[in-house]
Amino acid sequence: MEDRLHAGVARKIINPALGTKKIGMRLFGDPIQAIESDLTATAIVFANQASKVAVIACDLAGIPASVVLDLRHRISEAIDIPVSHVLVNESHTHSCPSFPSYTYDIPEQIRPKQRYQDDFRRWVVEVATEADQQLQPVRLGADWGECHIGVYRRETGPDGRDVLGEVPDAPIDPAVGVIRVDDLEGNLVATLFSYGCHPVTVGPRSMVVSSDFPGVAREIVEKVLGGTAIFLQACGGNINPVTGIGYEVDCRDNKNRIGAILGGEVLKVAANIRTHVQSGARTPLGTIPNILFTPLVPVEDESSSIIGAAEESVKLRLVELPTLTEAEAIQKEWRQRLADKQASDAREWEITLAFRYCRWADNLVDAVRKGNPSAELRIQALRINGIVLAGISAEAFFETGLAIKGQSPFGHTQVLGYTNGLVCYLPRAEDFPMDGWKIDGQYALPDLMFQAAGLPVAIHPESEQVIVERTTNLIQRLV
């Protein structure tokens, strides 16, 4: 292969069996009754003579970090690249199945979830291998659009307590990052686009599998421009759709409208990116000297390309642990709560939540006994020519994405959360409660429910700044 940039793309449907429970504790945890729209895994591989990287986009949420790491190793072996050159991003649609380790389940649920996890790994390796076999010479172009389908969701209620709601006047990051991949004649091979927002327009009363609004946006782009459209979830940890979490049983109207708005913006940006022609010198129209126009002339041959990758595991310190006596008291209390829920006519989500907290209490006692626990996040940066994709294995807030983009030395940097597994939320120091995070606090905001993420206590408020600094340094290494 010459040093020219090559790319190949492939897609596979990854639907679960009906009856499998969706991901969710308080919401979205019911068994799947129908397929509203297919879940997919899409792979694009970029390669030149010296290197190769693979980007995988999945219509899933909450993929355990251990599962993704194993998957990346399998892809690494299948297409002969380092693990650090494989990026796996989840769209974070909540209308998808959960994995076996997510929460308490009866055996009738554990078996199909385990089968799904095994199938998922096999399917993604297959789709990555297929993309690697489709390599062809390409050119890239990238630009930014703007879309306001997201709303800031960390609201303060009348009583001063946190609310998972909406603050329409609060700022967001409306940026839509678009990367156009063309063959040498300018025909579209793939469109990669990113935006930070929770895909929850299809709500918890819709007991269906759905790719949510990203799937609609992809379909629109593919129908109009051709090629394969690939959605990458950016930093949407504190952003919900402006339509809110879908309340109706049939949520397709909001899903389609939000997806159409996003897809329309991607169309506008992608249609303006030209990779095979460029503006030439202003020229008279024929023999008429006073009519000038700017012709499009072929792009000169590009024989060289740059591909690079860097990855780092970052251990984040946690806030202070309780004493062993306090931790054991919490463990005893949650074991009793779980027993009471199971013995009563409690709703299923209440039992699921109690189980999750009971397992957390066990982890808490174990952490106190062992001492010095930490949270391990993975950060990654891929470079393809002048374009960088930076990934964080957490639900990062939009402000974090803005900070990293603002410090990147590259002309086009897309910052992705939900990448290479999902460890926890990554709130900034100013997003923590003013009086400090409390181990017995009953927070409505999911980004403060570190117990649900399996951490013994909250990550330290400094964590977000650590990730910003380390990710920025990682990107700098690719210059």
Wavefront OBJ file of the C-alpha trace (Angstrom):
o trace
v 0.000 0.000 0.000
v 1.355 3.435 -0.916
v 1.470 6.258 1.627
v -1.838 7.653 0.343
v -4.703 7.524 2.831
v -7.057 4.565 2.465
v -10.359 3.827 4.215
v -12.903 1.047 4.383
v -16.309 0.939 6.052
v -18.800 -1.767 7.051
v -21.941 -2.107 9.157
v -23.777 -4.927 10.946
v -27.123 -5.106 12.751
v -26.691 -5.964 16.459
v -30.267 -6.376 17.724
v -30.872 -8.429 20.904
v -33.454 -11.130 21.426
v -36.916 -9.891 22.395
v -37.541 -10.171 26.109
v -34.044 -8.997 27.049
v -34.130 -6.195 29.619
v -33.075 -2.710 28.619
v -30.381 -0.756 30.401
v -31.754 1.251 33.315
v -32.428 1.275 37.034
v -35.032 3.891 37.846
v -36.088 4.159 34.192
v -35.673 2.110 30.984
v -35.261 -1.270 32.715
v -38.218 -3.164 31.205
v -37.899 -6.148 28.838
v -37.753 -5.337 25.125
v -41.005 -6.084 23.326
v -40.242 -4.953 19.760
v -37.585 -3.573 17.408
v -38.532 0.030 16.607
v -35.322 0.626 14.647
v -32.254 -1.552 14.225
v -29.249 -1.223 16.476
v -26.027 -1.261 14.467
v -22.264 -1.438 14.807
v -20.384 0.477 12.133
v -16.637 0.315 11.570
v -14.361 2.562 9.559
v -10.689 1.739 9.159
v -8.127 4.328 8.035
v -4.764 3.106 6.778
v -1.577 4.069 4.995
v 1.706 2.318 4.442
v 2.910 2.984 7.975
v -0.124 2.684 10.226
v -3.802 1.910 10.648
v -6.615 2.917 13.026
v -10.155 1.601 13.482
v -13.174 3.567 14.698
v -16.217 1.566 15.839
v -19.594 3.204 16.545
v -22.242 1.154 18.390
v -25.930 1.825 19.127
v -25.556 0.791 22.765
v -25.163 2.271 26.243
v -23.203 1.327 29.337
v -20.862 -1.169 27.708
v -18.646 -2.347 30.586
v -15.040 -1.198 30.318
v -13.819 -4.798 30.673
v -15.985 -5.918 27.730
v -14.717 -3.098 25.521
v -11.089 -3.762 26.430
v -11.487 -7.419 25.510
v -13.230 -6.386 22.281
v -10.434 -3.985 21.361
v -7.870 -6.754 21.879
v -9.871 -9.022 19.569
v -10.089 -6.334 16.876
v -6.377 -5.640 17.320
v -5.573 -9.265 16.581
v -8.091 -9.537 13.729
v -6.767 -6.606 11.688
v -3.191 -6.549 13.036
v -3.005 -3.168 14.759
v -2.101 -2.089 18.316
v -4.959 -1.929 20.822
v -4.294 1.799 21.208
v -5.316 2.213 17.544
v -8.864 0.887 18.141
v -11.546 3.342 19.283
v -15.014 2.106 20.328
v -17.702 4.745 20.856
v -21.269 4.117 22.050
v -24.156 6.340 20.961
v -25.599 5.907 24.477
v -29.135 5.198 23.306
v -31.111 4.085 26.347
v -33.355 1.876 24.211
v -30.884 -0.973 24.102
v -30.136 -4.139 26.074
v -28.017 -4.128 29.203
v -24.992 -6.363 29.633
v -24.869 -9.241 32.165
v -22.870 -7.414 34.815
v -25.112 -4.345 34.807
v -27.443 -5.245 37.642
v -29.364 -7.967 39.459
v -31.130 -10.452 37.209
v -32.955 -13.731 37.392
v -31.340 -16.649 35.474
v -33.876 -16.205 32.673
v -32.304 -12.788 32.016
v -28.673 -13.654 32.637
v -28.565 -16.282 29.888
v -29.831 -14.105 26.985
v -27.701 -11.196 28.154
v -24.609 -13.386 28.204
v -25.459 -14.672 24.720
v -25.894 -11.098 23.555
v -22.548 -10.053 25.002
v -20.843 -12.956 23.219
v -22.662 -12.188 19.953
v -21.821 -8.501 20.252
v -18.103 -9.163 20.508
v -18.208 -11.542 17.569
v -20.284 -9.158 15.432
v -18.008 -6.191 16.036
v -14.857 -8.144 15.215
v -16.558 -9.269 12.011
v -17.561 -5.743 11.034
v -14.085 -4.373 11.755
v -12.550 -7.148 9.667
v -14.944 -6.434 6.809
v -14.119 -2.711 6.902
v -10.405 -3.554 6.784
v -11.033 -5.635 3.659
v -12.796 -2.723 1.917
v -9.835 -0.306 1.948
v -9.680 2.115 -0.975
v -7.867 5.427 -1.640
v -9.701 8.366 -0.057
v -9.462 12.047 0.750
v -10.790 13.725 3.906
v -12.435 17.045 4.622
v -13.846 18.345 7.894
v -15.893 21.278 9.133
v -18.297 22.353 11.870
v -22.018 22.992 11.977
v -24.349 24.122 14.725
v -27.457 22.411 16.068
v -29.657 23.273 19.056
v -31.430 19.988 19.776
v -29.851 19.771 23.247
v -30.770 21.419 26.545
v -28.794 21.678 29.799
v -30.396 19.226 32.218
v -28.926 19.986 35.705
v -31.759 22.011 37.223
v -32.200 23.338 40.754
v -35.730 22.916 42.123
v -37.722 25.435 44.216
v -36.462 23.749 47.398
v -32.850 24.184 46.336
v -32.340 20.484 45.656
v -30.992 19.093 42.402
v -33.444 18.049 39.692
v -32.925 16.119 36.477
v -34.836 18.630 34.382
v -34.077 21.330 31.851
v -32.640 24.862 31.866
v -33.461 26.326 28.441
v -31.447 29.525 28.982
v -28.248 27.741 30.011
v -25.394 27.473 27.481
v -24.594 24.231 25.671
v -22.087 23.225 23.018
v -24.162 23.211 19.798
v -21.222 22.113 17.629
v -21.738 19.357 15.075
v -18.391 17.973 13.954
v -18.467 16.562 10.417
v -15.766 14.534 8.655
v -16.331 13.692 5.008
v -14.527 10.677 3.538
v -14.562 10.584 -0.285
v -13.041 8.416 -2.951
v -10.666 10.138 -5.355
v -13.528 11.249 -7.620
v -15.342 12.965 -4.773
v -17.966 10.264 -4.260
v -18.963 9.880 -0.621
v -17.640 6.816 1.191
v -18.542 7.802 4.748
v -19.674 10.764 6.831
v -18.592 10.810 10.466
v -20.456 13.289 12.647
v -20.471 13.980 16.374
v -22.822 15.774 18.755
v -23.164 15.700 22.537
v -26.666 14.807 23.750
v -28.372 11.888 25.511
v -30.398 9.799 22.988
v -33.516 9.450 25.156
v -36.284 10.795 22.899
v -37.608 7.217 22.929
v -38.583 7.034 26.586
v -39.022 4.348 29.245
v -42.672 3.644 28.386
v -41.584 2.583 24.891
v -40.399 -0.935 25.558
v -38.584 -1.164 22.247
v -35.109 -1.303 20.793
v -34.298 1.986 19.081
v -31.238 3.756 17.703
v -33.083 6.957 18.752
v -32.385 10.268 17.013
v -28.818 9.371 15.866
v -30.285 6.586 13.744
v -32.709 8.988 12.063
v -29.910 11.477 11.372
v -27.744 8.735 9.842
v -30.549 7.510 7.625
v -31.244 11.014 6.288
v -27.588 11.634 5.470
v -27.266 8.288 3.706
v -30.448 8.745 1.670
v -29.470 12.201 0.427
v -25.680 12.031 0.065
v -24.996 8.299 -0.130
v -22.171 6.486 1.598
v -22.305 5.338 5.211
v -23.107 7.794 8.000
v -21.425 7.210 11.376
v -22.622 8.944 14.548
v -20.109 9.518 17.345
v -21.378 10.573 20.764
v -19.526 13.645 22.014
v -19.635 15.134 25.526
v -23.330 14.965 26.388
v -23.200 14.022 30.082
v -25.223 17.069 31.139
v -27.322 17.468 27.995
v -30.756 16.030 27.169
v -32.850 16.511 24.009
v -34.984 19.668 23.996
v -38.000 17.359 23.803
v -36.981 15.788 27.119
v -37.013 12.111 28.038
v -39.825 10.653 25.971
v -43.023 10.266 27.993
v -45.323 8.792 25.363
v -45.574 5.095 24.568
v -44.992 5.922 20.898
v -42.151 8.463 20.834
v -41.368 8.331 17.135
v -42.572 11.849 16.369
v -40.050 13.544 18.653
v -37.350 11.061 17.675
v -37.851 11.753 13.980
v -38.014 15.523 14.401
v -34.853 15.743 16.512
v -33.038 13.356 14.187
v -34.130 15.358 11.143
v -32.773 18.591 12.634
v -29.404 17.000 13.349
v -29.311 15.163 10.028
v -30.184 18.355 8.167
v -27.240 20.178 9.720
v -24.892 17.328 8.828
v -26.198 17.449 5.248
v -25.528 21.175 5.003
v -21.986 20.873 6.319
v -21.042 17.731 4.394
v -22.429 19.083 1.115
v -20.139 22.105 1.447
v -16.995 19.993 1.891
v -15.213 19.317 -1.407
v -12.276 16.946 -1.431
v -11.581 16.388 -5.140
v -11.913 19.967 -6.442
v -11.032 23.395 -5.101
v -11.481 27.009 -6.109
v -9.135 28.096 -8.874
v -8.090 31.526 -10.097
v -10.849 33.908 -11.151
v -11.357 33.580 -14.881
v -13.293 35.481 -17.586
v -16.293 33.678 -18.957
v -15.101 32.712 -22.401
v -14.135 35.785 -24.440
v -16.253 38.187 -22.371
v -13.734 40.144 -20.265
v -16.130 41.731 -17.766
v -17.834 38.556 -16.597
v -15.638 36.775 -14.069
v -16.222 33.580 -12.162
v -14.250 31.219 -9.944
v -13.934 27.768 -11.508
v -13.434 24.571 -9.567
v -10.191 22.828 -10.456
v -9.002 19.326 -9.522
v -7.148 18.890 -6.248
v -3.506 18.094 -6.820
v -2.548 14.504 -6.124
v -1.950 13.772 -2.440
v 0.566 10.981 -2.095
v 1.269 11.244 1.640
v -0.866 10.933 4.769
v -0.405 10.860 8.539
v -2.005 8.379 10.925
v -1.228 8.282 14.624
v -2.650 7.091 17.938
v -1.941 7.510 21.618
v -3.662 6.115 24.683
v -3.259 6.424 28.430
v -4.867 4.949 31.535
v -5.472 7.606 34.192
v -6.058 6.697 37.834
v -8.256 9.300 39.534
v -8.252 9.621 43.286
v -11.535 9.458 45.197
v -12.981 11.545 48.004
v -12.397 10.427 51.588
v -13.674 6.990 52.538
v -15.817 6.384 55.638
v -14.524 4.334 58.532
v -14.928 0.573 58.437
v -17.617 0.797 61.122
v -19.546 3.323 59.035
v -19.128 1.277 55.862
v -20.333 -1.919 57.529
v -23.360 -0.061 58.897
v -24.201 1.098 55.347
v -23.759 -2.456 54.085
v -26.084 -3.834 56.758
v -28.698 -1.187 56.031
v -28.760 -1.860 52.272
v -28.875 -5.621 52.729
v -31.923 -5.144 54.919
v -33.510 -2.745 52.427
v -33.028 -5.256 49.627
v -34.527 -8.054 51.727
v -37.508 -5.874 52.609
v -38.089 -4.940 48.957
v -37.879 -8.548 47.808
v -40.300 -9.646 50.546
v -42.832 -6.935 49.714
v -44.823 -6.018 46.629
v -42.236 -3.386 45.672
v -41.962 -2.368 42.047
v -39.261 -4.086 40.029
v -37.196 -0.939 39.561
v -37.135 -0.456 43.340
v -35.703 -3.959 43.793
v -33.192 -3.363 41.003
v -32.069 -0.088 42.579
v -31.790 -1.666 46.026
v -29.724 -4.506 44.590
v -27.405 -2.046 42.851
v -26.862 -0.138 46.089
v -26.425 -3.363 48.048
v -23.665 -4.415 45.682
v -22.155 -0.932 46.005
v -22.147 -1.260 49.811
v -20.213 -4.515 49.483
v -17.678 -2.720 47.266
v -17.479 0.099 49.798
v -16.586 -2.239 52.664
v -14.024 -3.983 50.467
v -12.471 -0.631 49.458
v -12.203 0.519 53.079
v -10.526 -2.733 54.083
v -8.018 -2.613 51.225
v -7.503 1.162 51.302
v -6.442 3.699 48.650
v -8.994 2.918 45.903
v -9.115 4.861 42.622
v -11.167 5.162 39.450
v -9.358 4.240 36.245
v -10.366 6.115 33.089
v -8.966 5.574 29.616
v -8.191 8.490 27.347
v -7.256 8.146 23.689
v -6.415 10.300 20.686
v -6.417 9.260 17.023
v -4.960 11.427 14.278
v -5.876 11.129 10.605
v -4.008 13.869 8.721
v -5.097 17.153 10.356
v -8.091 15.647 12.134
v -8.097 14.329 15.710
v -10.653 12.196 17.538
v -10.115 12.298 21.316
v -12.001 9.794 23.483
v -12.770 9.573 27.217
v -14.243 6.502 28.945
v -16.763 8.557 30.913
v -19.903 10.607 30.545
v -18.066 13.887 30.081
v -19.852 17.245 30.277
v -19.987 19.597 27.314
v -17.684 22.061 29.079
v -14.966 19.405 29.177
v -15.210 18.914 25.438
v -14.960 22.657 24.863
v -11.879 22.917 27.094
v -10.029 20.156 25.237
v -11.015 21.435 21.792
v -9.881 24.906 22.769
v -6.390 23.663 23.666
v -5.860 21.300 20.734
v -3.147 22.314 18.244
v -5.034 20.637 15.396
v -7.418 22.400 13.049
v -10.262 19.950 13.649
v -10.601 18.092 16.966
v -13.702 16.179 17.982
v -13.866 15.215 21.669
v -15.915 12.101 22.406
v -17.225 10.812 25.711
v -18.603 7.261 26.014
v -15.450 5.854 24.419
v -13.698 2.536 25.151
v -16.117 1.662 27.927
v -18.076 3.681 30.439
v -16.659 4.070 33.958
v -18.698 6.912 35.439
v -19.805 10.503 34.950
v -17.078 13.150 34.930
v -18.535 16.306 36.540
v -16.339 19.369 36.961
v -15.386 20.674 40.408
v -18.101 23.331 40.196
v -20.711 20.680 39.403
v -20.361 19.012 42.806
v -22.695 20.086 45.673
v -21.489 23.257 47.418
v -21.373 21.458 50.767
v -19.518 18.483 49.275
v -20.645 15.094 47.992
v -22.225 12.989 50.722
v -22.133 9.215 50.774
v -25.716 9.048 52.075
v -27.021 11.800 49.787
v -30.061 10.913 47.690
v -29.236 12.795 44.504
v -31.670 13.110 41.632
v -28.855 13.883 39.201
v -27.369 10.666 37.807
v -23.956 12.302 37.547
v -23.775 12.412 41.350
v -24.896 8.797 41.820
v -21.383 7.344 41.897
v -22.755 4.354 43.780
v -24.659 3.371 40.621
v -21.374 3.327 38.714
v -19.926 0.836 41.206
v -17.447 3.277 42.734
v -17.120 3.151 46.534
v -17.315 6.959 46.767
v -17.264 9.916 44.399
v -14.273 10.766 42.263
v -12.356 13.754 43.583
v -13.624 17.116 42.251
v -10.199 17.708 40.691
v -10.729 14.739 38.333
v -12.177 16.616 35.390
v -9.255 19.019 35.255
v -6.845 16.082 35.433
v -8.561 14.509 32.422
v -8.564 17.788 30.473
v -4.843 18.242 31.092
v -3.872 14.644 30.347
v -6.023 14.450 27.200
v -4.591 17.717 25.910
v -1.067 16.366 26.495
v -2.029 13.157 24.696
v -3.162 15.130 21.656
v 0.065 17.138 21.732
v 2.017 13.904 21.353
v 0.469 13.429 17.902
v 1.788 16.720 16.490
l 1 2 3 4 5 6 7 8 9 10 11 12 13 14 15 16 17 18 19 20 21 22 23 24 25 26 27 28 29 30 31 32 33 34 35 36 37 38 39 40 41 42 43 44 45 46 47 48 49 50 51 52 53 54 55 56 57 58 59 60 61 62 63 64 65 66 67 68 69 70 71 72 73 74 75 76 77 78 79 80 81 82 83 84 85 86 87 88 89 90 91 92 93 94 95 96 97 98 99 100 101 102 103 104 105 106 107 108 109 110 111 112 113 114 115 116 117 118 119 120 121 122 123 124 125 126 127 128 129 130 131 132 133 134 135 136 137 138 139 140 141 142 143 144 145 146 147 148 149 150 151 152 153 154 155 156 157 158 159 160 161 162 163 164 165 166 167 168 169 170 171 172 173 174 175 176 177 178 179 180 181 182 183 184 185 186 187 188 189 190 191 192 193 194 195 196 197 198 199 200 201 202 203 204 205 206 207 208 209 210 211 212 213 214 215 216 217 218 219 220 221 222 223 224 225 226 227 228 229 230 231 232 233 234 235 236 237 238 239 240 241 242 243 244 245 246 247 248 249 250 251 252 253 254 255 256 257 258 259 260 261 262 263 264 265 266 267 268 269 270 271 272 273 274 275 276 277 278 279 280 281 282 283 284 285 286 287 288 289 290 291 292 293 294 295 296 297 298 299 300 301 302 303 304 305 306 307 308 309 310 311 312 313 314 315 316 317 318 319 320 321 322 323 324 325 326 327 328 329 330 331 332 333 334 335 336 337 338 339 340 341 342 343 344 345 346 347 348 349 350 351 352 353 354 355 356 357 358 359 360 361 362 363 364 365 366 367 368 369 370 371 372 373 374 375 376 377 378 379 380 381 382 383 384 385 386 387 388 389 390 391 392 393 394 395 396 397 398 399 400 401 402 403 404 405 406 407 408 409 410 411 412 413 414 415 416 417 418 419 420 421 422 423 424 425 426 427 428 429 430 431 432 433 434 435 436 437 438 439 440 441 442 443 444 445 446 447 448 449 450 451 452 453 454 455 456 457 458 459 460 461 462 463 464 465 466 467 468 469 470 471 472 473 474 475 476 477 478 479
